[in-house]
Every structure is written in structure tokens, then in C-alpha cells.
């Protein structure tokens, strides 16, 4: 039976690839973006499978409308993919309060809101799957991405808590953690209004690397990401956190090793053994 999807952030990159792959697999998709005209080609290719809607995830009314549209037009909602996001480049000292609030609104508050709206529908169905698109930055820190890292760590914590809460109700919750994928995300990242030269040597290489993502042939393709997400949604059981991309596993293996070393150092310091 075809699943009914709501995917945010479908104008380009990973979201567009996922909405396209789901439609091609015979699923029903409500593809959303702040500018829905960017989705016209997708809808034209799959008129019987794809609906489009305007959705700025920071707008509570538009979030309510998107979930209602999916339920009204499809008769229910099986998969919610919180994919829409934006990044902010700046160190802790450079990020102002309002910039931090805006980053957390996008990375945490909006996915939380959409999950809260989808959950009554999924509870009534006795089934559903909420997929939160996180990042390696939800498991490891990167210099110059302090607010983004904070938001993704928070999203992963919310995902783990919700998985424990909703799992007994038949609802699966997954954090997908993409590694490097060739998209224009690095070009779209915003920069803090305040820039301090003292941090440039440590953060500029990170910023430059992000800008080069789109044209890096060594990175995964968005279509690969979409294929992995379709596979995990179709699986009977999935881990709560799923890294996607070969490089993600290499990075996270190093993170786990460093965490074990840090724990051992802390134990020696606190317990003396």
C-alpha cells in the first residue's frame, strides 16, 4: 500500500531528491517549500502522486495548514520528514541572541511543532513514521557552526525522547544523520552580523569547505540520500539514529573512539582510576 508523505524543504537538494524518489516509488507526497513555484516541475511530472504547498516552517499557521492538507487530500499521514533547515555560520562569541533564537526556531521548534501536529493523526491510525533530518553536527561539533550544532544536538535529543514516547503507540521516530552530500547548502548558509578576526584562522577553513560542497565529486549525491531514506522507511525496524553516507560512518567511528578516551580521562580525574 502506498504511503502518504509530508516532506519539508523540497525546493532543492536532499528534500527535492527525496520527494522525487518517493513519488517515483509510487508513494503520495505533499512536497512543501517556502516558494512552492520551485516545485512546479516535480508536480507536473507526477500529477497523480505529488501535491505542493507553501510552507515556511517558522509560521505556525502554515504548519497547521500543511498537515491538514495532507490529511484531507490523502486521507491520512504515514511519514513526516522534517527536512527543511538553514545554517548560521559564527562562533559562540559572534552569535547574537536573536540569531540564536532564529536558528533554534528552524532547527528545533519547527520540527517539534510539525511532529506535535502529525502525532494525533498517527495515533489515530495506530502507525506512522517521523523522520527528522539531522546531521553529523548532531553528534560532533564543528568550529564556526556553534548555533547549528546546538540546534542539531537538540533535535537529536527530541528525537530520542519522542521515540521512547511514541514507540509504544506504533509510531516510529528516526533521526537521519547525513554525511557529506553534494548540495548547495554551504552556499546558502548565513553568517553572523558580528565577525571577530581572532577566530578566522580556526573557522575560515570550515566555511570554505562548506562552500565547495556542491562541486565536490567525492561527496554523496542527493539521490543516494533519498534511496537510503526510502529503505529505512520501508524497513520493519530501524535504529533511532541512522547515519547516511559512507563518510558518516568513518567520522562517527572516530567520534566514538574519542568519546571513550574522554570518558576514561574523566574517570581517572574524578574517581582516580
C-alpha atoms as one frame of an Amber mdcrd trajectory, in Angstrom:
protein
   0.000   0.000   0.000   1.339   3.419  -0.947   2.422   5.607   1.953   1.374
   9.209   2.410   4.261  11.621   2.963   4.728  15.225   4.028   8.246  16.453
   3.266   9.521  19.918   4.173  12.233  21.831   2.356  11.709  20.340  -1.101
  12.863  23.229  -3.287  16.304  21.695  -3.879  18.947  19.336  -2.559  18.066
  16.448  -0.280  14.389  17.371   0.072  13.768  17.564  -3.659  15.592  14.282
  -4.227  13.551  12.559  -1.524  10.189  13.878  -2.733  11.081  12.823  -6.276
  12.209   9.344  -5.252   9.123   8.771  -3.118   6.819   9.752  -5.977   8.730
   7.549  -8.406   8.327   4.677  -5.946   4.545   5.077  -6.119   4.079   6.973
  -2.873   1.839  10.014  -2.327   3.792  13.141  -1.430   2.893  16.587  -0.170
   6.079  18.441  -1.125   6.481  21.792   0.589   8.734  24.810   0.252   8.672
  28.483   1.138   8.318  29.182  -2.581   6.055  26.462  -3.989   6.658  27.580
  -7.571  10.052  25.839  -7.260   8.108  22.558  -7.102   6.114  23.028 -10.311
   8.261  20.681 -12.377   8.062  17.930  -9.765   4.276  18.227  -9.578   3.971
  18.240 -13.361   5.982  15.025 -13.646   3.846  13.251 -11.045   0.397  14.882
 -11.121  -1.309  11.865  -9.552   1.258  11.466  -6.778   2.540  14.896  -5.794
   0.795  17.835  -4.219   2.639  21.026  -3.363   2.098  23.653  -0.697   3.740
  26.797   0.597   5.383  26.178   3.949   7.637  28.445   5.921   8.254  26.166
   8.885   8.580  29.198  11.178   4.900  30.010  10.548   2.606  28.013  12.884
  -0.423  28.630  10.674   1.300  27.290   7.583   2.456  24.238   9.537  -1.118
  23.510  10.622  -2.337  24.004   7.076   0.269  21.643   5.606  -0.627  18.780
   7.929  -4.347  19.402   7.371  -3.832  19.402   3.597  -2.010  16.072   3.679
  -4.746  14.504   5.792  -7.595  15.992   3.744  -6.151  15.109   0.346  -4.540
  11.759   1.153  -6.836  10.547   3.923  -4.031  10.333   6.458  -0.339  10.819
   7.014   2.147   7.953   7.239   5.528   9.705   7.003   6.531  13.167   8.151
  10.021  14.215   7.064  11.346  17.293   8.834  13.999  18.189   6.289  13.800
  21.979   5.937  16.693  23.751   7.624  19.121  26.588   7.325  22.528  27.148
   8.838  24.237  30.014  10.605  27.992  30.411  10.473  29.562  32.001  13.535
  31.274  31.191  16.805  29.583  31.321  20.206  31.015  34.788  20.822  29.807
  36.035  17.443  26.225  34.696  17.578  23.778  37.264  18.963  20.715  36.264
  20.991  18.259  36.905  18.169  20.392  34.979  15.672  20.477  32.041  18.062
  16.716  32.146  18.584  16.106  32.158  14.832  18.459  29.204  14.321  16.771
  27.172  17.061  13.328  28.098  15.721  14.241  26.495  12.410  16.226  23.504
  13.640  14.236  22.528  16.731  10.988  24.423  17.346   9.565  23.928  13.851
  10.241  20.154  13.662   8.811  19.838  17.179   5.707  21.759  16.082   5.164
  19.653  12.975   5.651  16.444  14.942   3.118  17.634  17.510   0.630  18.322
  14.696   1.221  14.969  12.998   1.111  12.829  16.145  -2.687  12.915  16.711
  -3.192  11.709  13.141  -0.653   8.924  13.532  -2.025   7.911  16.943  -5.494
   7.575  15.444  -4.054   5.404  12.676  -2.017   3.355  15.140   1.025   3.820
  12.918   3.317   6.414  11.394   6.932   7.411  10.988   8.524  10.742  11.839
  11.911  11.279  10.200  13.992  14.180  11.457  16.851  15.054   9.131  19.714
  15.821  11.462  23.414  15.947  10.613  26.808  14.748  11.741  26.645  18.067
  13.622  24.099  16.356  15.863  26.857  14.102  17.146  30.032  16.132  16.783
  30.975  19.805  16.909  32.408  21.863  14.071  34.157  25.213  14.586  32.117
  28.142  13.359  28.827  26.247  13.480  28.076  26.680  17.163  24.381  27.569
  16.828  23.794  24.958  14.126  25.473  22.285  16.239  23.381  23.294  19.257
  20.204  23.022  17.194  21.047  19.627  15.753  22.076  18.217  19.138  18.729
  19.413  20.483  16.875  17.848  17.538  18.551  14.510  18.250  17.576  14.711
  21.912  13.983  15.464  20.956  14.039  12.541  18.511  15.264  10.091  21.128
  12.694  11.253  23.681   9.851  11.109  21.153  10.898   7.636  20.019  10.528
   6.427  23.611   7.171   8.190  23.999   5.565   7.283  20.680   7.078   3.860
  20.066   4.528   2.054  22.269   1.790   3.710  20.199   3.064   2.198  16.952
   4.839   5.337  15.759   8.478   5.142  14.728  10.815   8.114  15.079  14.201
   8.337  13.365  16.994  10.871  13.184  18.740  10.607   9.827  22.304  11.914
  10.005  23.665  12.767   6.551  27.374  12.893   5.976  28.720  14.935   3.091
  26.380  15.344   0.129  26.889  17.473  -2.952  24.268  20.169  -2.481  24.210
  23.952  -2.413  23.626  24.017   1.331  27.040  25.506   2.050  26.405  28.373
  -0.370  23.116  29.231   1.338  24.426  29.340   4.894  24.058  32.707   6.611
  26.818  34.461   8.525  26.543  36.269  11.825  26.394  40.054  11.746  29.432
  40.149  14.029  32.711  38.665  12.803  35.777  38.639  15.063  39.203  38.297
  13.377  40.527  36.334  16.353  38.553  33.267  15.243  39.218  33.440  11.497
  42.156  31.031  11.387  40.108  28.331  13.084  36.822  28.805  11.276  37.616
  30.000   7.745  38.715  26.534   6.519  35.384  25.132   7.677  33.446  27.852
   5.883  35.465  27.385   2.678  34.899  23.647   2.759  31.164  24.121   3.043
  31.089  26.453   0.040  32.863  23.779  -2.017  30.329  21.044  -1.259  28.196
  21.437  -4.376  31.068  20.695  -6.770  32.896  18.053  -4.718  32.830  14.763
  -6.691  33.849  12.801  -3.606  30.622  13.573  -1.780  27.426  11.558  -1.984
  24.639  12.513  -4.351  21.212  13.633  -3.115  19.682  10.667  -4.938  21.721
   8.340  -2.724  20.334  10.040   0.368  16.790   9.609  -0.931  17.337   5.929
  -1.621  18.566   5.338   1.927  15.583   7.139   3.470  13.108   5.139   1.380
  14.828   1.958   2.514  14.665   2.832   6.205  11.004   3.877   5.987  10.188
   0.550   4.316  12.108  -1.463   6.918  10.157  -3.173   9.689  12.556  -1.928
  12.363  15.154   0.835  12.378  17.586   2.302  14.899  16.572   5.666  16.301
  19.678   7.301  14.814  20.748   6.350  11.284  23.897   7.847   9.734  23.629
   8.121   5.949  26.673   8.135   3.698  29.882   6.149   3.879  31.860   9.098
   5.220  29.369   9.469   8.076  30.367   6.101   9.488  34.065   6.916   9.335
  33.503  10.226  11.127  31.300   8.704  13.804  33.680   5.827  14.451  36.308
   8.448  15.283  33.776  10.295  17.450  33.017   7.117  19.402  36.715   6.427
  19.924  37.293   9.981  21.161  34.279   9.688  23.495  35.670   6.516  25.050
  39.029   8.202  25.572  37.349  11.241  27.122  35.303   9.037  29.464  38.424
   7.213  30.565  40.197  10.517  31.226  37.216  11.823  33.194  37.025   8.627
  35.251  40.696   8.901  36.100  40.272  12.537  37.094  37.128  12.086  39.205
  37.480   8.557  40.549  41.243   8.214  40.423  41.121   5.054  38.357
